[in-house]
Amino acid sequence: MTHTQSPPPSLDPRTEIAFIGGGNMARALLSGLITQGHATDGVQVVEPLAETAHALRADFPDLTVHEGASTHLSRADVVVWAVKPQQFVHASALYRDWTAQTLHVSIMAGVRNATLQTLLRTDQTVRTMPNTPALIGLGITGLYADTSHVHTSQRHLTEALLSSTGQTLWVDTEDDLDAVTALSGSGPAYVFYFLEAMQKAAAQMGLTAQQGRVLGQATFIGAASLAANSSDDLAVLRDRVTSKGGTTAAALNCLQDHAVGDSFVQAMLAAQARAKELGRA
Ligand SMILES: NC(=O)c1ccc[n+]([C@@H]2O[C@H](COP(=O)([O-])OP(=O)(O)OC[C@H]3O[C@@H](n4cnc5c(N)ncnc54)[C@H](OP(=O)(O)O)[C@@H]3O)[C@@H](O)[C@H]2O)c1
């Protein structure tokens, strides 16, 4: 696996991008691109819902928004598929004739590369798995491409594009994307689950819901940032805040007694199994 180099490849300002679907994730990418200084006058979005199309035009005035297929789509250097997975069969049939000669990047969960290639009638496809912090530029996206068909410059283009929503990480096999789905794709929900538990404990200890939330959130952000800025093993970082016989040791012993770590591993394996199942559906 390779992680985003620092800095990631930059996006050529002349790159023409077409989004199929103008929902939450397309908006996250658009906002990220603008934050990075990429002009949106070379960007098109196809969004059939008039209300959503209108809102996009209002929020991104330089953007070209189509409410259906357009010959202009053939100008795109890269087409980003940002519809719901169940909408892809229909959407691919509507637009593939205009986009046959270009790179296709899918952000759709669970749509296999072979399905992309068959329905889009090309092997120039990249699968990606973003997560919801992409909405505020703090996402991490797993990327997979069959390197026998997708060349380095196309992979750099994909990485530059997805870097607008946070970090990126290439994986070697398509199956690895199921693990990415189980880890960072579903991961924000695990963090919210732990934060809820911390907030519940805070209430039992006499703190308000707001105090519990603020303390829990800041602890997650602080500890994750500490780990991200350290080359020490996670176990070393944990040991460093765990004095023998102290408060942290009491809590960690309790977590161990309840096999919380093992349960967490089982939970993620269940997510991976479900991702595989959905990919076969
Ligand atoms: N949200 C996340 O955090 C997240 C994370 C990882 C991956 N993803 C993946 O990202 C993809 C998009 O998710 P999202 O949250 O952005 O969904 P979303 O908000 O529902 O956006 C999808 C958009 O595509 C439009 N659309 C439907 N059919 C279309 C067609 N034929 N042509 C053009 N546009 C069409 C939809 O319009 P209508 O409203 O009319 O249906 C909607 O505006 C999904 O495949 C999801 O699996 C999302």
The ligand as a Gaussian input file, in Angstrom:
#p B3LYP/6-31G(d) Opt

LIG

0 1
 N      -21.498000       9.967000       1.564000
 C      -20.371000       9.333000       1.892000
 O      -19.763000       9.542000       2.904000
 C      -19.761000       8.314000       0.999000
 C      -18.582000       7.672000       1.380000
 C      -18.021000       6.756000       0.506000
 C      -18.603000       6.507000      -0.713000
 N      -19.762000       7.150000      -1.046000
 C      -20.362000       6.859000      -2.331000
 O      -20.495000       8.067000      -3.050000
 C      -21.590000       7.941000      -3.919000
 C      -22.427000       9.199000      -3.834000
 O      -22.874000       9.353000      -2.482000
 P      -23.588000      10.675000      -2.034000
 O      -23.654000      10.643000      -0.553000
 O      -22.958000      11.860000      -2.707000
 O      -25.035000      10.398000      -2.675000
 P      -26.168000      11.432000      -3.057000
 O      -26.063000      12.659000      -2.216000
 O      -27.455000      10.686000      -3.140000
 O      -25.726000      11.876000      -4.533000
 C      -26.001000      11.156000      -5.692000
 C      -26.538000      12.146000      -6.714000
 O      -26.585000      11.551000      -7.998000
 C      -27.803000      11.933000      -8.607000
 N      -28.222000      11.028000      -9.677000
 C      -29.061000       9.968000      -9.596000
 N      -29.249000       9.412000     -10.812000
 C      -28.523000      10.133000     -11.680000
 C      -28.310000      10.077000     -13.079000
 N      -28.920000       9.162000     -13.842000
 N      -27.503000      10.989000     -13.648000
 C      -26.895000      11.912000     -12.927000
 N      -27.048000      12.038000     -11.575000
 C      -27.867000      11.159000     -10.961000
 C      -28.760000      11.928000      -7.446000
 O      -29.933000      12.614000      -7.803000
 P      -31.356000      12.172000      -7.105000
 O      -31.372000      12.912000      -5.813000
 O      -32.357000      12.611000      -8.094000
 O      -31.342000      10.673000      -6.917000
 C      -27.952000      12.617000      -6.363000
 O      -28.022000      14.012000      -6.439000
 C      -22.359000       6.691000      -3.512000
 O      -22.117000       5.666000      -4.452000
 C      -21.751000       6.293000      -2.195000
 O      -21.675000       4.879000      -2.098000
 C      -20.342000       8.047000      -0.222000

